[in-house]
Amino acid sequence: MLKDNLVRVQLSPKGEFAAPRPWAVTQSDEAWEAKAITVEAAESAIVIKTEQITVYIYRVPCRIVCFDQLGQSFAEDWGQGMAWSASGVSAWKRIEANEHFYGFGERTGWLDKLAEQKTNWTTDSLDYSSQTDEMYQAIPFFMALRPQLSYGIFLNSTFWSQFDLGAQQLGIWQMQTQATELDYYIIYGPEPAEILATYTELTGRMPLPPKWALGYHQCRWSYESEAVVRELAREFRQHRIPCDVIHFDIDYMRGYRVFTWHPQRFSNPQALIAELAEAGFKVVAIVDPGVKYEPEANYAVFDQGLAQDYFVRKADGVLFHGYVWPDKSVFPDFLRPEVRQWWGEQHKSLTEAGVAGIWNDMNEPAINDRPFGDPGEKIWFPLDAPQGPPEAQATHAEVHNLYGLNMAQASYEAMQQLRPQQRSFILTRSGFAGIQRWAAVWMGDNQSLWDHLEMSLPMLCNMGLSGVPFVGCDIGGFAGNATAELFARWMQVGMLYPLMRGHSAMTTARHEPWVFGDRVERICREYIELRYRLLPYLYSLFWQAATTGAPILRPLLYHYPQDAQTYNLYDQVLLGPSLMAAPIYRPGVEHRAVYLPAGTWYDWWTDQPYEGPIHILASAPLERMPLYAKAGAIIPMQSVVQSVEQAPEQLILRVYPGTGEQTLYEDDGQSFDYQTGAWCTTTYQIREQGEQLILEVVDKQGNWTPPLREVCVEFKGNLGQLLTLHTDLR
Ligand code: GLC
């Protein structure tokens, strides 16, 4: 028992536990402080009680079952309970009536995973669909939800593992892993928010990103030369479409050699990036793990890595190689701290040119993607390849799932060292539980298809429910050509993604906001502008995610766990607690059913109020994504800027009648000064008092002073009522 709502279960068939592998869990068992625990050892069972739950451990047969304070059981061992064999360990538990399953890291398909099987093994999941199992990310965590009770399970195994949510046996869920010991945590809610708070205490939280990373990112494989990038930046400003970030894909490199610049196409990256900075753009550069195998060619990264023996070798000592963009490639062993440090130092070639963010790709790792024809043979990473420092060596089988996580850690720490005064942005494709500590995550190579647009919301919501709040999908779809209509709808949805990045693959048609004609350009501008107008609200959500583990994009069940109507509602999302979107994700559709849970909701566009719970039919011509604000919402907004570093002239509080509270978080958005007190929070409250609505500042904390701006209050809804403003709202 580690905390009132946190239980760790370990089973070792050998009778003793192996030395701990603290790869995913940031807190040792001793660091937790469980309060007022009582332990009773009776003949049939050991009973452990905390202020929140009671755990029974029956002796014969050995079974574990938890109870909440109402006496409702959960995480109850069922069927065979626990078992082990030569190939691994397993546990079986009961699925309660009305129980549904969420999280599981990166998953295609819809929200609830009941009756499905989910494997945890990081894979270059090119061409994925709603049926795909193994994805780029492997996060062996989920939550089970039923009205009044939810609990989380974190299977603390980096080996191959699998959850079966009643696919094989109705009413029983199973977890198995190819590890020699069973090690898992049970986290009691009762609500998803509490599970996530504890799960992220266990595996860590997202550091606060630079504010510019919340702006719009433009990417393509590739903007292949300085001239193309310059033109792109010019177009954004000319079209007056806000944009903060331009990504450089693999063509900035010399022959795909990581940590090099192409001598002709990017001959003066410093000058280019400085020019972009003048126009308010930051640059993020891609970094792939595969190092070109190139003996005696004066390629320093290969030479140094080889000389210091930093690349993974097979069990027989032969250098392991795969084939990726640079053709034959070798792979650094990121599990070793000195390799991460060395790799980190290589980032200097990018930061010296002014790069402010790193995009880690192909780090599952991908070993079979080659641009120069496929010789037919498929390569596998040998599972017995030794990895890690000599004193804590592991096999690839044990640490395969950590490859992306360790690489992202190397990039994160490198940027902290190389840009110590400024926050950097790290993006990764692959990761494991705890990846939120090091990087934002995008969902890899999606396609320009309506069902990929549709799937993006449940995918990102399940990532949020797995402790990873800073997530996005490629807007417009990576592979294939979006139609104008698909692109417009995708930009509307993309405005809701915590990471808002447009990206497209080589050989596809261009996907910039202005290439689909005036009408779509207007729509893109309007929704990107809306994103920028919402920045004060969004940044406050990022701060909340960084401090509590709460997701930014949330499925409705997160706030309405008592309302079973929300359990399969995958196509509506909440952006924080106050805004709810019901996007269109089908061609030719201009109306859709929207579920509004209990309470009053206001149409964002018309201010019309609705009393939930209710289903309504929303009108949604191409220009409109149905959007609703909750009664009592106070949404901090700002005037439109073209990039985050431009100071907005106004702070706008958009206020809806009702009772509610909103804390606005502010700091300089770029340095680490917030860690030493240079931040401020302002808590606004709205309440009804007799005939009046009262809006006031109820709390102010911190000692950062925001730049002078005009504060405007926009009252929405029924303004027949009188509104009083108390105190200085600034
Ligand atoms: C991979 C990435 C994609 C990138 C491409 C070229 O497919 O997922 O985003 O553009 O590689 O680097």
Residues whose N, C-alpha, C, O or C-beta is under 5 A from the ligand:
A	BS01	GLC	W221 D249 I250 D361 G444 D445
